């Protein structure tokens, strides 16, 4: 995985989570969707954290070589 892809994914996932939060706060979506939207946002954040750890480990490994 390259760092460029991670940076694009990182910022786009933050924008998506912010969009979901705004939709929920303004109640632009039905209340029944809140659980699904919140679950999607949490999963996206977990993937983001996992990728951050993976990129950090790859970078550290390259600098040690």
OpenMM code with the backbone's topology and positions (N, CA, C; nanometers):
from openmm import Vec3, app, unit

residues = "UNK UNK UNK UNK UNK UNK UNK UNK UNK UNK UNK UNK UNK UNK UNK UNK UNK UNK UNK UNK UNK UNK UNK UNK UNK UNK UNK UNK UNK UNK UNK UNK UNK UNK UNK UNK UNK UNK UNK UNK UNK UNK UNK UNK UNK UNK UNK UNK UNK UNK UNK UNK UNK UNK UNK UNK UNK UNK UNK UNK UNK UNK UNK UNK UNK".split()
positions = [
    Vec3(0.0857, -0.1173, 0.0000),
    Vec3(0.0000, 0.0000, 0.0000),
    Vec3(0.0902, 0.1234, 0.0000),
    Vec3(0.0589, 0.2162, -0.0848),
    Vec3(0.1416, 0.3356, -0.0879),
    Vec3(0.0814, 0.4474, -0.0026),
    Vec3(0.1665, 0.5407, 0.0302),
    Vec3(0.1275, 0.6475, 0.1210),
    Vec3(0.0273, 0.7429, 0.0563),
    Vec3(0.0353, 0.7606, -0.0739),
    Vec3(-0.0567, 0.8499, -0.1451),
    Vec3(-0.2008, 0.7999, -0.1322),
    Vec3(-0.2199, 0.6691, -0.1507),
    Vec3(-0.3545, 0.6115, -0.1363),
    Vec3(-0.4055, 0.6320, 0.0056),
    Vec3(-0.3180, 0.6118, 0.1033),
    Vec3(-0.3604, 0.6285, 0.2415),
    Vec3(-0.4026, 0.7723, 0.2691),
    Vec3(-0.3285, 0.8679, 0.2186),
    Vec3(-0.3635, 1.0078, 0.2435),
    Vec3(-0.4988, 1.0422, 0.1819),
    Vec3(-0.5238, 0.9940, 0.0608),
    Vec3(-0.6534, 1.0183, -0.0032),
    Vec3(-0.7643, 0.9520, 0.0769),
    Vec3(-0.7436, 0.8268, 0.1167),
    Vec3(-0.8439, 0.7564, 0.1957),
    Vec3(-0.8658, 0.8229, 0.3310),
    Vec3(-0.7589, 0.8684, 0.3928),
    Vec3(-0.7652, 0.9305, 0.5241),
    Vec3(-0.8554, 1.0538, 0.5210),
    Vec3(-0.8270, 1.1449, 0.4303),
    Vec3(-0.9046, 1.2684, 0.4254),
    Vec3(-1.0468, 1.2453, 0.3757),
    Vec3(-1.0639, 1.1560, 0.2799),
    Vec3(-1.1987, 1.1300, 0.2307),
    Vec3(-1.2845, 1.0610, 0.3367),
    Vec3(-1.2248, 0.9744, 0.4177),
    Vec3(-1.3026, 0.9086, 0.5224),
    Vec3(-1.3448, 1.0092, 0.6297),
    Vec3(-1.2581, 1.1046, 0.6594),
    Vec3(-1.2964, 1.2089, 0.7553),
    Vec3(-1.4113, 1.2939, 0.7019),
    Vec3(-1.4089, 1.3237, 0.5725),
    Vec3(-1.5172, 1.4016, 0.5118),
    Vec3(-1.6472, 1.3226, 0.5149),
    Vec3(-1.6403, 1.1933, 0.4860),
    Vec3(-1.7609, 1.1099, 0.4878),
    Vec3(-1.8189, 1.1018, 0.6290),
    Vec3(-1.7337, 1.0811, 0.7289),
    Vec3(-1.7816, 1.0734, 0.8674),
    Vec3(-1.8430, 1.2069, 0.9099),
    Vec3(-1.7808, 1.3166, 0.8705),
    Vec3(-1.8368, 1.4479, 0.9013),
    Vec3(-1.9721, 1.4659, 0.8332),
    Vec3(-1.9828, 1.4202, 0.7082),
    Vec3(-2.1103, 1.4273, 0.6364),
    Vec3(-2.2188, 1.3457, 0.7050),
    Vec3(-2.1836, 1.2271, 0.7503),
    Vec3(-2.2799, 1.1423, 0.8217),
    Vec3(-2.3245, 1.2098, 0.9511),
    Vec3(-2.2293, 1.2687, 1.0212),
    Vec3(-2.2618, 1.3390, 1.1447),
    Vec3(-2.3562, 1.4559, 1.1193),
    Vec3(-2.3305, 1.5319, 1.0149),
    Vec3(-2.4177, 1.6446, 0.9812),
    Vec3(-2.5565, 1.5961, 0.9441),
    Vec3(-2.5634, 1.4872, 0.8661),
    Vec3(-2.6950, 1.4315, 0.8305),
    Vec3(-2.7731, 1.3891, 0.9541),
    Vec3(-2.7026, 1.3307, 1.0503),
    Vec3(-2.7704, 1.2852, 1.1716),
    Vec3(-2.8119, 1.4027, 1.2600),
    Vec3(-2.7265, 1.5024, 1.2719),
    Vec3(-2.7589, 1.6159, 1.3578),
    Vec3(-2.8719, 1.7021, 1.3026),
    Vec3(-2.8780, 1.7147, 1.1710),
    Vec3(-2.9856, 1.7945, 1.1108),
    Vec3(-3.1117, 1.7125, 1.0866),
    Vec3(-3.1023, 1.5834, 1.1166),
    Vec3(-3.2135, 1.4898, 1.0963),
    Vec3(-3.2627, 1.4923, 0.9516),
    Vec3(-3.1663, 1.4973, 0.8588),
    Vec3(-3.1964, 1.4939, 0.7166),
    Vec3(-3.2270, 1.3525, 0.6692),
    Vec3(-3.1968, 1.2557, 0.7509),
    Vec3(-3.2272, 1.1161, 0.7207),
    Vec3(-3.3231, 1.0649, 0.8287),
    Vec3(-3.3998, 0.9630, 0.7971),
    Vec3(-3.4898, 0.9090, 0.8991),
    Vec3(-3.4133, 0.8587, 1.0217),
    Vec3(-3.4767, 0.8697, 1.1353),
    Vec3(-3.4142, 0.8300, 1.2615),
    Vec3(-3.3802, 0.6809, 1.2604),
    Vec3(-3.4549, 0.6013, 1.1881),
    Vec3(-3.4284, 0.4577, 1.1813),
    Vec3(-3.2929, 0.4280, 1.1168),
    Vec3(-3.2392, 0.5193, 1.0383),
    Vec3(-3.1124, 0.4993, 0.9697),
    Vec3(-2.9945, 0.5328, 1.0583),
    Vec3(-3.0164, 0.5956, 1.1716),
    Vec3(-2.9071, 0.6436, 1.2564),
    Vec3(-2.8119, 0.5313, 1.2968),
    Vec3(-2.8654, 0.4168, 1.3332),
    Vec3(-2.7810, 0.3043, 1.3771),
    Vec3(-2.6924, 0.2582, 1.2620),
    Vec3(-2.7478, 0.2486, 1.1429),
    Vec3(-2.6701, 0.2036, 1.0272),
    Vec3(-2.5642, 0.3060, 0.9881),
    Vec3(-2.6013, 0.4325, 0.9904),
    Vec3(-2.5045, 0.5369, 0.9566),
    Vec3(-2.3935, 0.5458, 1.0605),
    Vec3(-2.4280, 0.5357, 1.1863),
    Vec3(-2.3270, 0.5398, 1.2920),
    Vec3(-2.2358, 0.4174, 1.2829),
    Vec3(-2.2923, 0.3023, 1.2531),
    Vec3(-2.2110, 0.1805, 1.2373),
    Vec3(-2.1148, 0.1947, 1.1205),
    Vec3(-2.1625, 0.2491, 1.0103),
    Vec3(-2.0771, 0.2715, 0.8940),
    Vec3(-1.9637, 0.3668, 0.9287),
    Vec3(-1.9940, 0.4733, 0.9993),
    Vec3(-1.8920, 0.5712, 1.0369),
    Vec3(-1.7886, 0.5094, 1.1308),
    Vec3(-1.8328, 0.4297, 1.2253),
    Vec3(-1.7401, 0.3653, 1.3191),
    Vec3(-1.6505, 0.2662, 1.2462),
    Vec3(-1.7071, 0.1881, 1.1557),
    Vec3(-1.6269, 0.0928, 1.0784),
    Vec3(-1.5243, 0.1666, 0.9929),
    Vec3(-1.5645, 0.2783, 0.9345),
    Vec3(-1.4722, 0.3579, 0.8542),
    Vec3(-1.3578, 0.4120, 0.9381),
    Vec3(-1.3865, 0.4554, 1.0573),
    Vec3(-1.2820, 0.5065, 1.1470),
    Vec3(-1.1885, 0.3931, 1.1900),
    Vec3(-1.2426, 0.2751, 1.2165),
    Vec3(-1.1589, 0.1605, 1.2547),
    Vec3(-1.0665, 0.1220, 1.1394),
    Vec3(-1.1178, 0.1211, 1.0170),
    Vec3(-1.0341, 0.0914, 0.8998),
    Vec3(-0.9251, 0.1967, 0.8867),
    Vec3(-0.9599, 0.3222, 0.9109),
    Vec3(-0.8635, 0.4317, 0.9036),
    Vec3(-0.7511, 0.4123, 1.0063),
    Vec3(-0.7867, 0.3743, 1.1271),
    Vec3(-0.6863, 0.3509, 1.2311),
    Vec3(-0.5972, 0.2327, 1.1943),
    Vec3(-0.6572, 0.1253, 1.1450),
    Vec3(-0.5800, 0.0082, 1.1045),
    Vec3(-0.4809, 0.0433, 0.9934),
    Vec3(-0.5269, 0.1191, 0.8939),
    Vec3(-0.4375, 0.1578, 0.7850),
    Vec3(-0.3276, 0.2506, 0.8335),
    Vec3(-0.3576, 0.3360, 0.9299),
    Vec3(-0.2560, 0.4255, 0.9848),
    Vec3(-0.1455, 0.3450, 1.0533),
    Vec3(-0.1837, 0.2455, 1.1285),
    Vec3(-0.0850, 0.1593, 1.1951),
    Vec3(-0.0013, 0.0857, 1.0913),
    Vec3(-0.0663, 0.0342, 0.9882),
    Vec3(0.0042, -0.0395, 0.8842),
    Vec3(0.1045, 0.0508, 0.8119),
    Vec3(0.0645, 0.1707, 0.7761),
    Vec3(0.1549, 0.2646, 0.7084),
    Vec3(0.2702, 0.3032, 0.8005),
    Vec3(0.2416, 0.3246, 0.9275),
    Vec3(0.3472, 0.3601, 1.0226),
    Vec3(0.4502, 0.2480, 1.0342),
    Vec3(0.4041, 0.1243, 1.0415),
    Vec3(0.4954, 0.0105, 1.0500),
    Vec3(0.5788, -0.0036, 0.9231),
    Vec3(0.5170, 0.0183, 0.8071),
    Vec3(0.5907, 0.0103, 0.6815),
    Vec3(0.6965, 0.1196, 0.6734),
    Vec3(0.6610, 0.2389, 0.7154),
    Vec3(0.7561, 0.3501, 0.7134),
    Vec3(0.8716, 0.3254, 0.8081),
    Vec3(0.8415, 0.2760, 0.9267),
    Vec3(0.9453, 0.2449, 1.0245),
    Vec3(1.0383, 0.1359, 0.9734),
    Vec3(0.9805, 0.0364, 0.9067),
    Vec3(1.0608, -0.0737, 0.8539),
    Vec3(1.1539, -0.0249, 0.7445),
    Vec3(1.1065, 0.0668, 0.6596),
    Vec3(1.1897, 0.1196, 0.5519),
    Vec3(1.3031, 0.2043, 0.6071),
    Vec3(1.2770, 0.2791, 0.7126),
    Vec3(1.3820, 0.3647, 0.7668),
    Vec3(1.4880, 0.2838, 0.8408),
    Vec3(1.4547, 0.1673, 0.8921),
    Vec3(1.5500, 0.0846, 0.9626),
    Vec3(1.6415, 0.0082, 0.8686),
    Vec3(1.5989, -0.0074, 0.7444),
    Vec3(1.6799, -0.0845, 0.6480),
    Vec3(1.7979, -0.0070, 0.5985),
] * unit.nanometer
topology = app.Topology()
chain = topology.addChain("A")
for resn in residues:
    res = topology.addResidue(resn, chain)
    for name in ("N", "CA", "C"):
        topology.addAtom(name, app.Element.getBySymbol(name[0]), res)
